[in-house]
Amino acid sequence: MGTANELKAALKVINSDPDAIQRAETLYGQLEKLVENTPALVRVRSLPRSEYLFSLPVVRKVVVFVFDRSEFESFTYSTQALEMSSERVNEALLNFSSEEECRGAK
């Protein structure tokens, strides 16, 4: 999560710091590589629709990373930490039909 936090900080000052764009590009690439090289419980290359529901095994916490390539936005990504329960089935619903970010587990 450290690289994601650094990227968020760089994006906050992108309009006032001329070096922030290059820093953000570097951090975005690093974050994508870190996520790609991390063992995943679920990995989906593309979403078949704007909402995607998947089941998760019993774990304490998961972190969801989503990346998108857009001609209008250079650094499109979302990240959300979800607390899991061992007392029920855990599901995560991701909705990217608007500006919503990842919604918590049900």
TISERO-953154 format. One record per residue: residue number from 1; x, y, z of N, C-alpha, C, O, CB in turn; residue in one letter. Coordinates in Angstrom, 2 decimals, always signed. Glycine has a CB too. Layout:
% residues N
+------+---------+---------+---------+---------+---------+---------+---------+---------+---------+---------+---------+---------+---------+---------+---------+------+
! resi !     nxx !     nyy !     nzz !    caxx !    cayy !    cazz !     cxx !     cyy !     czz !     oxx !     oyy !     ozz !    cbxx !    cbyy !    cbzz ! resn !
+------+---------+---------+---------+---------+---------+---------+---------+---------+---------+---------+---------+---------+---------+---------+---------+------+
!  NUM !       X !       Y !       Z !       X !       Y !       Z !       X !       Y !       Z !       X !       Y !       Z !       X !       Y !       Z !    A !
...
+------+---------+---------+---------+---------+---------+---------+---------+---------+---------+---------+---------+---------+---------+---------+---------+------+
//
This chain:
% residues 106
+------+---------+---------+---------+---------+---------+---------+---------+---------+---------+---------+---------+---------+---------+---------+---------+------+
! resi !     nxx !     nyy !     nzz !    caxx !    cayy !    cazz !     cxx !     cyy !     czz !     oxx !     oyy !     ozz !    cbxx !    cbyy !    cbzz ! resn !
+------+---------+---------+---------+---------+---------+---------+---------+---------+---------+---------+---------+---------+---------+---------+---------+------+
!    1 !   +0.82 !   -1.19 !   +0.00 !   +0.00 !   +0.00 !   +0.00 !   +0.87 !   +1.26 !   +0.00 !   +0.38 !   +2.36 !   -0.28 !   -0.94 !   -0.01 !   +1.21 !    M !
!    2 !   +2.14 !   +1.11 !   +0.31 !   +3.03 !   +2.27 !   +0.35 !   +3.13 !   +2.96 !   -1.00 !   +3.06 !   +4.19 !   -1.07 !   +4.40 !   +1.86 !   +0.81 !    G !
!    3 !   +3.31 !   +2.18 !   -2.07 !   +3.41 !   +2.77 !   -3.41 !   +2.10 !   +3.44 !   -3.80 !   +2.11 !   +4.51 !   -4.41 !   +3.79 !   +1.69 !   -4.44 !    T !
!    4 !   +0.97 !   +2.83 !   -3.45 !   -0.34 !   +3.43 !   -3.75 !   -0.49 !   +4.76 !   -3.02 !   -1.01 !   +5.72 !   -3.59 !   -1.49 !   +2.46 !   -3.35 !    A !
!    5 !   -0.04 !   +4.83 !   -1.79 !   -0.12 !   +6.08 !   -1.03 !   +0.81 !   +7.15 !   -1.61 !   +0.44 !   +8.32 !   -1.65 !   +0.23 !   +5.83 !   +0.44 !    N !
!    6 !   +2.00 !   +6.74 !   -2.05 !   +2.92 !   +7.69 !   -2.69 !   +2.32 !   +8.24 !   -3.98 !   +2.44 !   +9.43 !   -4.27 !   +4.27 !   +7.03 !   -2.98 !    E !
!    7 !   +1.68 !   +7.36 !   -4.76 !   +1.04 !   +7.78 !   -6.01 !   -0.08 !   +8.77 !   -5.71 !   -0.22 !   +9.78 !   -6.40 !   +0.51 !   +6.57 !   -6.78 !    L !
!    8 !   -0.89 !   +8.48 !   -4.71 !   -1.98 !   +9.38 !   -4.34 !   -1.43 !  +10.76 !   -3.97 !   -2.00 !  +11.78 !   -4.37 !   -2.79 !   +8.80 !   -3.15 !    K !
!    9 !   -0.33 !  +10.80 !   -3.23 !   +0.28 !  +12.07 !   -2.83 !   +0.82 !  +12.82 !   -4.05 !   +0.67 !  +14.04 !   -4.14 !   +1.41 !  +11.83 !   -1.82 !    A !
!   10 !   +1.43 !  +12.11 !   -4.99 !   +1.96 !  +12.75 !   -6.20 !   +0.83 !  +13.32 !   -7.05 !   +0.98 !  +14.40 !   -7.64 !   +2.79 !  +11.76 !   -7.02 !    A !
!   11 !   -0.28 !  +12.61 !   -7.12 !   -1.40 !  +13.09 !   -7.93 !   -2.07 !  +14.32 !   -7.32 !   -2.66 !  +15.12 !   -8.04 !   -2.42 !  +11.98 !   -8.09 !    L !
!   12 !   -1.98 !  +14.47 !   -6.00 !   -2.57 !  +15.64 !   -5.34 !   -1.86 !  +16.94 !   -5.73 !   -2.49 !  +18.00 !   -5.77 !   -2.53 !  +15.47 !   -3.83 !    K !
!   13 !   -0.57 !  +16.86 !   -6.02 !   +0.21 !  +18.07 !   -6.32 !   +0.57 !  +18.18 !   -7.80 !   +1.44 !  +18.96 !   -8.18 !   +1.48 !  +18.10 !   -5.49 !    V !
!   14 !   -0.10 !  +17.39 !   -8.63 !   +0.28 !  +17.31 !  -10.04 !   +0.13 !  +18.66 !  -10.76 !   +0.87 !  +18.92 !  -11.72 !   -0.56 !  +16.27 !  -10.74 !    I !
!   15 !   -0.79 !  +19.50 !  -10.33 !   -0.98 !  +20.80 !  -10.98 !   +0.00 !  +21.87 !  -10.50 !   +0.22 !  +22.86 !  -11.19 !   -2.38 !  +21.29 !  -10.75 !    N !
!   16 !   +0.59 !  +21.68 !   -9.33 !   +1.47 !  +22.70 !   -8.77 !   +2.95 !  +22.31 !   -8.79 !   +3.80 !  +23.16 !   -8.53 !   +1.06 !  +23.00 !   -7.37 !    S !
!   17 !   +3.25 !  +21.06 !   -9.09 !   +4.64 !  +20.59 !   -9.08 !   +4.98 !  +20.01 !  -10.46 !   +4.42 !  +18.98 !  -10.85 !   +4.87 !  +19.52 !   -7.96 !    D !
!   18 !   +5.89 !  +20.65 !  -11.20 !   +6.22 !  +20.17 !  -12.54 !   +6.85 !  +18.78 !  -12.57 !   +6.78 !  +18.09 !  -13.60 !   +7.15 !  +21.15 !  -13.20 !    P !
!   19 !   +7.45 !  +18.35 !  -11.48 !   +8.06 !  +17.03 !  -11.42 !   +7.06 !  +15.93 !  -11.04 !   +7.38 !  +14.75 !  -11.13 !   +9.20 !  +17.04 !  -10.42 !    D !
!   20 !   +5.86 !  +16.32 !  -10.64 !   +4.88 !  +15.36 !  -10.14 !   +4.38 !  +14.43 !  -11.24 !   +4.09 !  +13.27 !  -10.96 !   +3.70 !  +16.10 !   -9.53 !    A !
!   21 !   +4.28 !  +14.90 !  -12.48 !   +3.78 !  +14.04 !  -13.56 !   +4.74 !  +12.88 !  -13.78 !   +4.32 !  +11.73 !  -13.88 !   +3.60 !  +14.86 !  -14.87 !    I !
!   22 !   +6.03 !  +13.17 !  -13.86 !   +7.02 !  +12.10 !  -14.06 !   +7.02 !  +11.15 !  -12.87 !   +7.10 !   +9.94 !  -13.05 !   +8.42 !  +12.69 !  -14.27 !    Q !
!   23 !   +6.95 !  +11.70 !  -11.67 !   +6.91 !  +10.87 !  -10.45 !   +5.67 !   +9.98 !  -10.46 !   +5.75 !   +8.79 !  -10.14 !   +6.93 !  +11.77 !   -9.18 !    R !
!   24 !   +4.52 !  +10.54 !  -10.84 !   +3.28 !   +9.76 !  -10.89 !   +3.37 !   +8.65 !  -11.93 !   +2.93 !   +7.53 !  -11.68 !   +2.08 !  +10.68 !  -11.20 !    A !
!   25 !   +3.94 !   +8.94 !  -13.09 !   +4.11 !   +7.90 !  -14.12 !   +4.97 !   +6.75 !  -13.62 !   +4.65 !   +5.58 !  -13.83 !   +4.73 !   +8.51 !  -15.39 !    E !
!   26 !   +6.06 !   +7.09 !  -12.95 !   +6.95 !   +6.07 !  -12.39 !   +6.24 !   +5.24 !  -11.33 !   +6.31 !   +4.01 !  -11.36 !   +8.21 !   +6.73 !  -11.79 !    T !
!   27 !   +5.56 !   +5.89 !  -10.40 !   +4.86 !   +5.19 !   -9.33 !   +3.71 !   +4.34 !   -9.86 !   +3.48 !   +3.24 !   -9.36 !   +4.33 !   +6.18 !   -8.31 !    L !
!   28 !   +2.99 !   +4.84 !  -10.86 !   +1.88 !   +4.08 !  -11.46 !   +2.41 !   +2.79 !  -12.07 !   +1.83 !   +1.72 !  -11.87 !   +1.15 !   +4.94 !  -12.54 !    Y !
!   29 !   +3.51 !   +2.88 !  -12.80 !   +4.14 !   +1.69 !  -13.38 !   +4.61 !   +0.71 !  -12.31 !   +4.43 !   -0.50 !  -12.45 !   +5.32 !   +2.09 !  -14.26 !    G !
!   30 !   +5.21 !   +1.24 !  -11.25 !   +5.66 !   +0.38 !  -10.15 !   +4.49 !   -0.31 !   -9.48 !   +4.56 !   -1.50 !   -9.17 !   +6.44 !   +1.21 !   -9.12 !    Q !
!   31 !   +3.40 !   +0.43 !   -9.26 !   +2.22 !   -0.15 !   -8.61 !   +1.62 !   -1.25 !   -9.48 !   +1.27 !   -2.31 !   -8.96 !   +1.17 !   +0.95 !   -8.33 !    L !
!   32 !   +1.51 !   -1.02 !  -10.76 !   +0.99 !   -2.06 !  -11.66 !   +1.85 !   -3.32 !  -11.60 !   +1.32 !   -4.43 !  -11.54 !   +0.92 !   -1.54 !  -13.09 !    E !
!   33 !   +3.17 !   -3.16 !  -11.61 !   +4.08 !   -4.31 !  -11.55 !   +3.98 !   -5.04 !  -10.21 !   +3.98 !   -6.27 !  -10.18 !   +5.53 !   -3.86 !  -11.78 !    K !
!   34 !   +3.90 !   -4.29 !   -9.11 !   +3.76 !   -4.91 !   -7.79 !   +2.49 !   -5.75 !   -7.71 !   +2.51 !   -6.88 !   -7.23 !   +3.75 !   -3.84 !   -6.69 !    L !
!   35 !   +1.39 !   -5.19 !   -8.19 !   +0.11 !   -5.91 !   -8.16 !   +0.18 !   -7.13 !   -9.05 !   -0.27 !   -8.21 !   -8.66 !   -1.05 !   -4.99 !   -8.60 !    V !
!   36 !   +0.74 !   -6.99 !  -10.24 !   +0.85 !   -8.11 !  -11.18 !   +1.70 !   -9.24 !  -10.61 !   +1.41 !  -10.41 !  -10.86 !   +1.45 !   -7.62 !  -12.51 !    E !
!   37 !   +2.73 !   -8.91 !   -9.85 !   +3.65 !   -9.93 !   -9.32 !   +3.25 !  -10.47 !   -7.97 !   +3.92 !  -11.36 !   -7.44 !   +5.03 !   -9.35 !   -9.22 !    N !
!   38 !   +2.17 !   -9.97 !   -7.38 !   +1.68 !  -10.44 !   -6.09 !   +0.70 !  -11.58 !   -6.30 !   -0.20 !  -11.48 !   -7.14 !   +1.02 !   -9.28 !   -5.30 !    T !
!   39 !   +0.84 !  -12.68 !   -5.54 !   -0.14 !  -13.77 !   -5.67 !   -1.54 !  -13.24 !   -5.38 !   -1.77 !  -12.52 !   -4.41 !   +0.21 !  -14.94 !   -4.70 !    P !
!   40 !   -2.48 !  -13.61 !   -6.24 !   -3.84 !  -13.08 !   -6.13 !   -4.83 !  -14.17 !   -5.75 !   -4.70 !  -15.32 !   -6.19 !   -4.26 !  -12.43 !   -7.44 !    A !
!   41 !   -5.82 !  -13.82 !   -4.94 !   -6.93 !  -14.73 !   -4.67 !   -7.83 !  -14.81 !   -5.89 !   -8.36 !  -15.87 !   -6.22 !   -7.73 !  -14.26 !   -3.43 !    L !
!   42 !   -8.00 !  -13.68 !   -6.57 !   -8.79 !  -13.58 !   -7.80 !   -8.09 !  -12.56 !   -8.68 !   -7.66 !  -11.51 !   -8.21 !  -10.29 !  -13.17 !   -7.52 !    V !
!   43 !   -7.97 !  -12.88 !   -9.97 !   -7.39 !  -11.93 !  -10.91 !   -8.27 !  -11.93 !  -12.15 !   -8.51 !  -12.98 !  -12.76 !   -5.90 !  -12.29 !  -11.26 !    R !
!   44 !   -8.75 !  -10.76 !  -12.52 !   -9.60 !  -10.62 !  -13.70 !   -8.95 !   -9.59 !  -14.60 !   -8.67 !   -8.47 !  -14.18 !  -11.07 !  -10.20 !  -13.31 !    V !
!   45 !   -8.70 !   -9.96 !  -15.85 !   -8.04 !   -9.06 !  -16.80 !   -8.96 !   -7.97 !  -17.33 !   -8.52 !   -6.84 !  -17.57 !   -7.49 !   -9.85 !  -17.96 !    R !
!   46 !  -10.23 !   -8.29 !  -17.49 !  -11.19 !   -7.28 !  -17.92 !  -12.56 !   -7.65 !  -17.37 !  -12.90 !   -8.83 !  -17.25 !  -11.23 !   -7.15 !  -19.47 !    S !
!   47 !  -13.32 !   -6.64 !  -17.05 !  -14.65 !   -6.88 !  -16.51 !  -15.65 !   -7.01 !  -17.64 !  -15.67 !   -6.18 !  -18.56 !  -15.06 !   -5.74 !  -15.55 !    L !
!   48 !  -16.50 !   -8.04 !  -17.59 !  -17.48 !   -8.23 !  -18.66 !  -18.60 !   -7.19 !  -18.63 !  -19.30 !   -7.01 !  -19.63 !  -18.07 !   -9.61 !  -18.56 !    P !
!   49 !  -18.76 !   -6.53 !  -17.51 !  -19.79 !   -5.49 !  -17.37 !  -19.34 !   -4.54 !  -16.26 !  -18.31 !   -4.77 !  -15.63 !  -21.22 !   -6.11 !  -17.04 !    R !
!   50 !  -20.09 !   -3.48 !  -16.02 !  -19.65 !   -2.47 !  -15.06 !  -19.69 !   -2.96 !  -13.61 !  -18.96 !   -2.44 !  -12.77 !  -20.50 !   -1.24 !  -15.19 !    S !
!   51 !  -20.53 !   -3.96 !  -13.31 !  -20.54 !   -4.56 !  -11.98 !  -20.01 !   -5.98 !  -12.09 !  -20.32 !   -6.70 !  -13.04 !  -21.97 !   -4.55 !  -11.36 !    E !
!   52 !  -19.21 !   -6.38 !  -11.11 !  -18.63 !   -7.71 !  -11.11 !  -18.65 !   -8.25 !   -9.69 !  -18.12 !   -7.62 !   -8.77 !  -17.17 !   -7.70 !  -11.69 !    Y !
!   53 !  -19.26 !   -9.42 !   -9.51 !  -19.39 !  -10.03 !   -8.19 !  -18.54 !  -11.29 !   -8.16 !  -18.62 !  -12.12 !   -9.06 !  -20.88 !  -10.36 !   -7.86 !    L !
!   54 !  -17.73 !  -11.44 !   -7.12 !  -16.94 !  -12.66 !   -6.98 !  -16.87 !  -13.05 !   -5.52 !  -16.92 !  -12.21 !   -4.63 !  -15.52 !  -12.47 !   -7.56 !    F !
!   55 !  -16.75 !  -14.36 !   -5.29 !  -16.64 !  -14.89 !   -3.92 !  -15.18 !  -14.94 !   -3.52 !  -14.29 !  -15.10 !   -4.35 !  -17.29 !  -16.30 !   -3.82 !    S !
!   56 !  -14.95 !  -14.81 !   -2.23 !  -13.60 !  -14.82 !   -1.69 !  -13.46 !  -15.90 !   -0.63 !  -14.42 !  -16.17 !   +0.10 !  -13.23 !  -13.44 !   -1.11 !    L !
!   57 !  -12.30 !  -16.52 !   -0.53 !  -12.09 !  -17.51 !   +0.54 !  -12.02 !  -16.81 !   +1.90 !  -11.96 !  -15.58 !   +1.98 !  -10.80 !  -18.32 !   +0.28 !    P !
!   58 !  -12.03 !  -17.60 !   +2.94 !  -11.98 !  -17.05 !   +4.30 !  -10.56 !  -16.54 !   +4.58 !   -9.62 !  -17.32 !   +4.74 !  -12.41 !  -18.13 !   +5.35 !    V !
!   59 !  -10.44 !  -15.25 !   +4.64 !   -9.21 !  -14.55 !   +5.00 !   -9.61 !  -13.36 !   +5.86 !  -10.79 !  -13.01 !   +5.91 !   -8.38 !  -14.10 !   +3.72 !    V !
!   60 !   -8.65 !  -12.75 !   +6.52 !   -8.98 !  -11.61 !   +7.39 !   -9.20 !  -10.32 !   +6.61 !  -10.10 !   -9.54 !   +6.92 !   -7.88 !  -11.39 !   +8.40 !    R !
!   61 !   -8.38 !  -10.11 !   +5.60 !   -8.44 !   -8.85 !   +4.87 !   -7.95 !   -9.07 !   +3.44 !   -7.03 !   -9.86 !   +3.21 !   -7.60 !   -7.76 !   +5.57 !    K !
!   62 !   -8.57 !   -8.39 !   +2.51 !   -8.08 !   -8.39 !   +1.13 !   -7.96 !   -6.94 !   +0.68 !   -8.65 !   -6.05 !   +1.17 !   -9.03 !   -9.21 !   +0.18 !    V !
!   63 !   -7.07 !   -6.74 !   -0.25 !   -6.92 !   -5.42 !   -0.86 !   -7.21 !   -5.59 !   -2.35 !   -6.60 !   -6.42 !   -3.02 !   -5.48 !   -4.81 !   -0.60 !    V !
!   64 !   -8.13 !   -4.78 !   -2.84 !   -8.53 !   -4.84 !   -4.24 !   -7.86 !   -3.69 !   -4.98 !   -7.94 !   -2.53 !   -4.56 !  -10.09 !   -4.77 !   -4.38 !    V !
!   65 !   -7.20 !   -4.01 !   -6.09 !   -6.61 !   -3.01 !   -6.97 !   -7.27 !   -3.14 !   -8.33 !   -7.44 !   -4.25 !   -8.84 !   -5.06 !   -3.17 !   -7.08 !    F !
!   66 !   -7.63 !   -2.02 !   -8.91 !   -8.22 !   -2.00 !  -10.24 !   -7.50 !   -0.93 !  -11.06 !   -7.33 !   +0.21 !  -10.61 !   -9.76 !   -1.73 !  -10.18 !    V !
!   67 !   -7.08 !   -1.31 !  -12.26 !   -6.42 !   -0.37 !  -13.17 !   -7.24 !   -0.27 !  -14.44 !   -7.89 !   -1.22 !  -14.86 !   -4.97 !   -0.83 !  -13.48 !    F !
!   68 !   -7.19 !   +0.90 !  -15.05 !   -7.89 !   +1.10 !  -16.31 !   -7.04 !   +1.98 !  -17.20 !   -6.36 !   +2.90 !  -16.73 !   -9.30 !   +1.73 !  -16.08 !    D !
!   69 !   -7.09 !   +1.70 !  -18.48 !   -6.41 !   +2.54 !  -19.46 !   -7.47 !   +3.42 !  -20.12 !   -8.50 !   +2.91 !  -20.59 !   -5.64 !   +1.68 !  -20.54 !    R !
!   70 !   -7.24 !   +4.70 !  -20.15 !   -8.20 !   +5.63 !  -20.72 !   -7.46 !   +6.70 !  -21.51 !   -6.38 !   +7.14 !  -21.11 !   -9.08 !   +6.26 !  -19.62 !    S !
!   71 !   -8.04 !   +7.11 !  -22.61 !   -7.42 !   +8.18 !  -23.38 !   -7.57 !   +9.53 !  -22.69 !   -6.87 !  +10.48 !  -23.03 !   -8.02 !   +8.24 !  -24.77 !    E !
!   72 !   -8.48 !   +9.61 !  -21.71 !   -8.73 !  +10.87 !  -21.03 !   -8.03 !  +10.98 !  -19.69 !   -7.75 !  +12.09 !  -19.22 !  -10.20 !  +11.05 !  -20.84 !    F !
!   73 !   -7.73 !   +9.85 !  -19.06 !   -7.09 !   +9.84 !  -17.75 !   -5.82 !   +9.00 !  -17.81 !   -5.87 !   +7.84 !  -18.21 !   -8.06 !   +9.29 !  -16.66 !    E !
!   74 !   -4.70 !   +9.57 !  -17.41 !   -3.43 !   +8.86 !  -17.47 !   -3.23 !   +7.87 !  -16.34 !   -2.55 !   +6.86 !  -16.51 !   -2.30 !   +9.84 !  -17.48 !    S !
!   75 !   -3.79 !   +8.15 !  -15.17 !   -3.51 !   +7.35 !  -13.99 !   -4.81 !   +6.85 !  -13.36 !   -5.09 !   +7.17 !  -12.21 !   -2.70 !   +8.16 !  -12.97 !    F !
!   76 !   -5.59 !   +6.08 !  -14.09 !   -6.87 !   +5.59 !  -13.59 !   -6.64 !   +4.31 !  -12.80 !   -6.19 !   +3.30 !  -13.35 !   -7.87 !   +5.36 !  -14.75 !    T !
!   77 !   -6.95 !   +4.36 !  -11.52 !   -6.84 !   +3.18 !  -10.67 !   -7.72 !   +3.39 !   -9.45 !   -8.09 !   +4.51 !   -9.12 !   -5.37 !   +2.90 !  -10.26 !    Y !
!   78 !   -8.03 !   +2.29 !   -8.78 !   -8.77 !   +2.35 !   -7.53 !   -8.23 !   +1.26 !   -6.63 !   -7.82 !   +0.20 !   -7.10 !  -10.31 !   +2.19 !   -7.76 !    S !
!   79 !   -8.22 !   +1.51 !   -5.36 !   -7.78 !   +0.51 !   -4.40 !   -8.69 !   +0.58 !   -3.17 !   -9.09 !   +1.66 !   -2.75 !   -6.28 !   +0.72 !   -4.00 !    T !
!   80 !   -8.99 !   -0.58 !   -2.62 !   -9.85 !   -0.62 !   -1.44 !   -9.47 !   -1.82 !   -0.59 !   -9.37 !   -2.94 !   -1.10 !  -11.35 !   -0.69 !   -1.85 !    Q !
!   81 !   -9.26 !   -1.61 !   +0.71 !   -9.01 !   -2.69 !   +1.66 !  -10.36 !   -3.14 !   +2.21 !  -11.18 !   -2.31 !   +2.62 !   -8.04 !   -2.24 !   +2.81 !    A !
!   82 !  -10.60 !   -4.44 !   +2.22 !  -11.87 !   -4.99 !   +2.70 !  -11.62 !   -5.92 !   +3.87 !  -10.81 !   -6.85 !   +3.78 !  -12.61 !   -5.74 !   +1.56 !    L !
!   83 !  -12.30 !   -5.67 !   +4.98 !  -12.23 !   -6.56 !   +6.15 !  -13.16 !   -7.74 !   +5.89 !  -14.30 !   -7.56 !   +5.48 !  -12.62 !   -5.81 !   +7.47 !    E !
!   84 !  -12.68 !   -8.94 !   +6.12 !  -13.45 !  -10.16 !   +5.85 !  -13.95 !  -10.76 !   +7.16 !  -13.43 !  -10.44 !   +8.23 !  -12.60 !  -11.19 !   +5.08 !    M !
!   85 !  -14.95 !  -11.62 !   +7.07 !  -15.52 !  -12.29 !   +8.23 !  -15.36 !  -13.79 !   +8.06 !  -15.56 !  -14.32 !   +6.96 !  -17.00 !  -11.90 !   +8.42 !    S !
!   86 !  -15.02 !  -14.48 !   +9.13 !  -14.93 !  -15.94 !   +9.08 !  -16.28 !  -16.58 !   +9.39 !  -16.41 !  -17.80 !   +9.34 !  -13.87 !  -16.44 !  +10.07 !    S !
!   87 !  -17.28 !  -15.76 !   +9.71 !  -18.59 !  -16.27 !  +10.11 !  -19.60 !  -16.33 !   +8.96 !  -20.73 !  -16.79 !   +9.14 !  -19.15 !  -15.42 !  +11.21 !    E !
!   88 !  -19.20 !  -15.87 !   +7.78 !  -20.13 !  -15.87 !   +6.64 !  -19.34 !  -15.89 !   +5.34 !  -18.12 !  -15.70 !   +5.33 !  -21.08 !  -14.63 !   +6.69 !    R !
!   89 !  -20.04 !  -16.11 !   +4.26 !  -19.43 !  -16.05 !   +2.94 !  -19.12 !  -14.58 !   +2.63 !  -19.95 !  -13.71 !   +2.84 !  -20.36 !  -16.68 !   +1.85 !    V !
!   90 !  -17.94 !  -14.34 !   +2.13 !  -17.54 !  -12.97 !   +1.80 !  -17.67 !  -12.75 !   +0.30 !  -17.23 !  -13.58 !   -0.50 !  -16.10 !  -12.68 !   +2.27 !    N !
!   91 !  -18.26 !  -11.63 !   -0.06 !  -18.36 !  -11.24 !   -1.45 !  -17.94 !   -9.79 !   -1.56 !  -18.14 !   -9.01 !   -0.64 !  -19.80 !  -11.46 !   -2.00 !    E !
!   92 !  -17.38 !   -9.44 !   -2.69 !  -17.06 !   -8.05 !   -2.96 !  -17.77 !   -7.66 !   -4.24 !  -17.75 !   -8.41 !   -5.21 !  -15.51 !   -7.81 !   -3.07 !    A !
!   93 !  -18.39 !   -6.52 !   -4.24 !  -19.07 !   -6.00 !   -5.42 !  -18.32 !   -4.77 !   -5.87 !  -18.22 !   -3.78 !   -5.14 !  -20.57 !   -5.68 !   -5.13 !    L !
!   94 !  -17.79 !   -4.82 !   -7.07 !  -17.09 !   -3.68 !   -7.65 !  -18.02 !   -3.04 !   -8.66 !  -18.58 !   -3.72 !   -9.51 !  -15.74 !   -4.11 !   -8.31 !    L !
!   95 !  -18.19 !   -1.74 !   -8.57 !  -19.07 !   -1.04 !   -9.50 !  -18.29 !   +0.13 !  -10.09 !  -17.90 !   +1.06 !   -9.37 !  -20.38 !   -0.54 !   -8.79 !    N !
!   96 !  -18.06 !   +0.08 !  -11.39 !  -17.30 !   +1.13 !  -12.07 !  -18.14 !   +1.79 !  -13.16 !  -17.60 !   +2.29 !  -14.15 !  -16.03 !   +0.55 !  -12.67 !    F !
!   97 !  -19.45 !   +1.79 !  -12.97 !  -20.32 !   +2.41 !  -13.96 !  -20.33 !   +3.93 !  -13.85 !  -20.80 !   +4.61 !  -14.76 !  -21.72 !   +1.87 !  -13.81 !    S !
!   98 !  -19.82 !   +4.47 !  -12.75 !  -19.74 !   +5.91 !  -12.57 !  -18.46 !   +6.20 !  -11.79 !  -17.49 !   +5.47 !  -11.92 !  -21.01 !   +6.48 !  -11.82 !    S !
!   99 !  -18.45 !   +7.25 !  -11.00 !  -17.26 !   +7.59 !  -10.23 !  -17.17 !   +6.85 !   -8.90 !  -16.36 !   +7.20 !   -8.04 !  -17.22 !   +9.06 !   -9.98 !    E !
!  100 !  -18.01 !   +5.83 !   -8.72 !  -17.97 !   +5.06 !   -7.48 !  -16.65 !   +4.30 !   -7.39 !  -16.13 !   +3.84 !   -8.40 !  -19.17 !   +4.08 !   -7.41 !    E !
!  101 !  -16.13 !   +4.18 !   -6.20 !  -14.96 !   +3.35 !   -5.98 !  -15.43 !   +1.99 !   -5.50 !  -16.64 !   +1.75 !   -5.37 !  -13.98 !   +4.01 !   -4.96 !    E !
!  102 !  -14.51 !   +1.12 !   -5.23 !  -14.86 !   -0.22 !   -4.75 !  -15.77 !   -0.09 !   -3.52 !  -15.48 !   +0.68 !   -2.61 !  -13.56 !   -1.04 !   -4.41 !    C !
!  103 !  -16.84 !   -0.85 !   -3.50 !  -17.71 !   -0.86 !   -2.33 !  -17.34 !   -2.04 !   -1.46 !  -16.86 !   -3.06 !   -1.95 !  -19.21 !   -0.94 !   -2.74 !    R !
!  104 !  -17.56 !   -1.90 !   -0.16 !  -17.16 !   -2.91 !   +0.81 !  -17.81 !   -4.25 !   +0.62 !  -18.81 !   -4.39 !   -0.09 !  -17.44 !   -2.43 !   +2.17 !    G !
!  105 !  -17.25 !   -5.23 !   +1.27 !  -17.76 !   -6.59 !   +1.20 !  -19.15 !   -6.67 !   +1.85 !  -19.44 !   -5.94 !   +2.80 !  -16.80 !   -7.56 !   +1.89 !    A !
!  106 !  -19.97 !   -7.53 !   +1.33 !  -21.32 !   -7.73 !   +1.89 !  -21.25 !   -8.62 !   +3.11 !  -22.28 !   -8.91 !   +3.72 !  -22.27 !   -8.34 !   +0.85 !    K !
+------+---------+---------+---------+---------+---------+---------+---------+---------+---------+---------+---------+---------+---------+---------+---------+------+
//
